[in-house]
Amino acid sequence: MDVMVAGTDDNPYQIFQGQMGNFTRFINHSCRANSQFQKFIWRGRERIVVVSRGITAGSEITVDYSDRYWERLGKKCLCGEACCRFR
């Protein structure tokens, strides 16, 4: 099973994604992201990498999912940043 289990004894959580996707499904949105996705073509195929700078060990890796992502969802952004565009 493809499950990520984490958290603490008092506040555990798990993420189940079945057999779809890769590690990037664990990268959460933030309106103040510390990394970004970059697309490029290599050997005729589109590739996407996560590019970041200065993220310390143990810090959460976040990307900005973009305005377009939130416009299509019926959900609220929960990033909690003071600069949140979707409150």
PyMOL commands that set and color helices and strands:
alter all, ss='L'
color gray80, all
select helices_A, chain A and resi 23-26+67-72
alter helices_A, ss='H'
color red, helices_A
select strands_A, chain A and resi 3-7+12-16+28-29+35-42+45-52+62-63
alter strands_A, ss='S'
color yellow, strands_A
deselect
rebuild
show_as cartoon
